[in-house]
Amino acid sequence: MHNEPEVAVLRYGHRPGRDDRMTTHVGLTARALGADRVILPDNAGHSMETVEDITGRFGGPFEVELTEALNGVIRNWEGKVVHLTMYGERVQDVEVDIREAHAEEPLLVVVGGEKVPFEVYEGADWNVGVTNQPHSEVAGLAVFLDRLFDGRELDREWEDAENRVVPMATGKKVVPADEE
């Protein structure tokens, strides 16, 4: 979020055809819940286009990039690395330490797709489990970011939006962003 060290989300792995929707949702969740950018595998171009389209229509800032060097991103990250995995330490046991570290330096949040190699576990400063049960990586990312930002991301202001959603008890309403 603005005026804080960067939070980037790295989607580790993408199987075209099988993971398209999930990879897109990792990017959309990262954007909506306070990350500054998402880094996707180079074979996830369609997901990149979708996240960029949403950012253009509903505001940013938020960046999307592709890389073929997933391990290199982790290895060369200048900050702390959090790997979200059901095998990790409980989020509620490490969230304060991670929040304190993020106050001082950038944070890379690694979200797995297919099987993640042991090198990722070793390269992380924290391996974190949002429950130690099987579930969606998108759900884990959402809970983690909410814990990291302590709910502040829910009141974020969006810049350069074409549209905005009007909160309603029932129904759906999207209006031009400049409309009050």
C-alpha positions as CSV (number, residue, x, y, z in Angstrom):
1,M,0.0,0.0,0.0
2,H,1.1,3.6,-0.5
3,N,3.8,5.1,1.6
4,E,4.9,1.7,2.9
5,P,7.6,-0.8,1.6
6,E,6.4,-2.7,-1.4
7,V,4.4,-5.9,-1.2
8,A,4.7,-8.1,-4.3
9,V,2.9,-11.4,-4.9
10,L,4.7,-14.1,-6.9
11,R,2.5,-16.7,-8.5
12,Y,4.8,-19.8,-8.5
13,G,3.7,-22.0,-11.3
14,H,1.0,-21.9,-13.9
15,R,-0.5,-24.7,-16.0
16,P,-2.2,-23.2,-19.0
17,G,-5.8,-24.4,-19.4
18,R,-5.9,-25.7,-15.9
19,D,-4.8,-22.8,-13.8
20,D,-6.0,-19.8,-15.9
21,R,-8.8,-18.8,-13.6
22,M,-6.9,-19.4,-10.4
23,T,-3.8,-17.4,-11.5
24,T,-6.1,-14.6,-12.6
25,H,-7.7,-14.6,-9.2
26,V,-4.4,-14.6,-7.4
27,G,-3.6,-11.3,-9.3
28,L,-7.1,-9.8,-8.7
29,T,-6.9,-10.7,-5.0
30,A,-3.4,-9.2,-4.7
31,R,-4.6,-6.0,-6.3
32,A,-7.8,-5.7,-4.3
33,L,-6.2,-6.5,-0.9
34,G,-3.3,-4.1,-0.9
35,A,-0.3,-5.6,-2.8
36,D,1.5,-3.3,-5.1
37,R,2.2,-5.7,-7.9
38,V,1.9,-9.4,-9.0
39,I,4.6,-11.3,-10.8
40,L,3.2,-14.1,-12.9
41,P,5.0,-17.0,-14.8
42,D,5.7,-16.1,-18.4
43,N,3.1,-18.5,-19.7
44,A,0.2,-16.7,-17.9
45,G,-0.2,-13.8,-20.4
46,H,-4.0,-14.1,-20.5
47,S,-4.1,-13.7,-16.7
48,M,-1.9,-10.6,-17.0
49,E,-4.2,-9.1,-19.6
50,T,-7.3,-9.6,-17.4
51,V,-5.7,-8.1,-14.3
52,E,-4.4,-5.1,-16.3
53,D,-7.9,-4.6,-17.7
54,I,-9.5,-4.6,-14.2
55,T,-6.8,-2.2,-12.9
56,G,-7.6,0.1,-15.9
57,R,-11.3,0.0,-15.2
58,F,-11.4,0.0,-11.4
59,G,-8.2,1.9,-10.5
60,G,-4.7,1.4,-9.2
61,P,-1.9,1.8,-8.8
62,F,-1.1,-1.9,-9.4
63,E,1.4,-3.5,-11.7
64,V,1.5,-6.9,-13.4
65,E,4.6,-8.5,-14.9
66,L,5.6,-11.8,-16.3
67,T,8.9,-13.6,-15.6
68,E,10.5,-16.9,-16.7
69,A,12.8,-16.7,-13.6
70,L,10.5,-17.6,-10.7
71,N,13.4,-18.9,-8.6
72,G,15.5,-15.8,-9.5
73,V,12.8,-13.5,-8.2
74,I,12.9,-15.2,-4.9
75,R,16.7,-15.5,-4.8
76,N,17.3,-11.8,-5.8
77,W,14.5,-10.3,-3.7
78,E,15.8,-7.4,-1.6
79,G,13.6,-7.8,1.4
80,K,11.7,-10.6,3.3
81,V,10.0,-13.6,1.6
82,V,6.8,-15.2,2.8
83,H,5.8,-18.5,1.2
84,L,2.2,-19.4,1.7
85,T,1.8,-23.1,2.2
86,M,-0.4,-25.4,4.3
87,Y,2.7,-26.9,5.8
88,G,4.0,-23.7,7.3
89,E,3.9,-22.0,10.6
90,R,0.4,-20.8,11.7
91,V,-0.3,-17.3,10.3
92,Q,-1.5,-16.2,13.7
93,D,1.8,-17.1,15.3
94,V,4.0,-15.2,12.9
95,E,1.9,-12.3,11.6
96,V,3.3,-9.7,14.1
97,D,6.9,-10.6,13.2
98,I,6.1,-10.3,9.5
99,R,4.2,-7.0,9.9
100,E,7.2,-5.6,11.8
101,A,9.6,-6.8,9.2
102,H,7.4,-5.2,6.4
103,A,7.5,-1.9,8.2
104,E,11.2,-1.8,7.4
105,E,11.6,-3.6,4.1
106,P,9.8,-4.9,1.0
107,L,7.9,-8.2,1.2
108,L,7.5,-10.9,-1.4
109,V,4.6,-13.2,-0.9
110,V,5.0,-16.5,-2.8
111,V,1.7,-18.3,-3.8
112,G,2.2,-21.8,-5.2
113,G,0.4,-23.3,-8.1
114,E,1.5,-26.8,-9.0
115,K,4.0,-28.6,-6.7
116,V,6.4,-26.1,-5.2
117,P,10.1,-27.3,-5.1
118,F,11.9,-27.5,-1.7
119,E,14.1,-24.6,-2.9
120,V,11.2,-22.3,-2.3
121,Y,10.7,-23.5,1.2
122,E,14.4,-22.9,1.9
123,G,14.5,-19.5,0.2
124,A,11.6,-18.1,2.3
125,D,12.1,-16.2,5.6
126,W,8.7,-17.6,6.6
127,N,6.7,-20.6,5.4
128,V,3.2,-19.6,6.5
129,G,0.0,-21.7,6.7
130,V,-3.4,-20.1,6.7
131,T,-4.9,-23.1,8.5
132,N,-2.9,-26.3,8.0
133,Q,-5.6,-27.8,5.8
134,P,-6.0,-28.0,2.1
135,H,-7.7,-25.0,0.6
136,S,-7.5,-22.5,-2.2
137,E,-4.3,-20.5,-2.6
138,V,-6.5,-17.5,-3.3
139,A,-8.2,-17.8,0.1
140,G,-4.8,-18.1,1.8
141,L,-3.5,-15.0,0.0
142,A,-6.7,-13.0,1.0
143,V,-6.4,-14.0,4.6
144,F,-2.7,-13.3,4.7
145,L,-2.9,-9.9,3.1
146,D,-5.8,-8.9,5.5
147,R,-3.7,-10.0,8.5
148,L,-0.6,-8.1,7.1
149,F,-2.5,-4.9,6.6
150,D,-4.7,-5.3,9.6
151,G,-7.8,-4.5,7.6
152,R,-6.5,-1.1,6.4
153,E,-6.6,-2.3,2.8
154,L,-10.4,-2.4,2.9
155,D,-10.5,1.4,3.0
156,R,-8.0,2.0,0.2
157,E,-8.5,4.8,-2.3
158,W,-8.2,3.9,-6.0
159,E,-6.6,6.2,-8.5
160,D,-7.3,6.7,-12.2
161,A,-10.4,4.5,-12.1
162,E,-12.9,4.6,-14.9
163,N,-15.6,3.0,-12.8
164,R,-16.5,2.5,-9.2
165,V,-18.8,0.1,-7.4
166,V,-21.5,1.6,-5.3
167,P,-22.0,-0.5,-2.1
168,M,-25.6,-1.6,-1.8
169,A,-27.5,-4.0,0.5
170,T,-29.0,-5.7,-2.6
171,G,-28.4,-5.3,-6.3
172,K,-25.4,-4.2,-8.3
173,K,-24.4,-0.7,-9.3
174,V,-21.3,0.4,-11.1
175,V,-21.0,4.1,-12.0
176,P,-18.4,6.3,-13.8
177,A,-15.7,7.1,-11.2
178,D,-16.2,10.8,-11.5
179,E,-19.9,10.5,-10.7
180,E,-20.8,11.2,-7.0
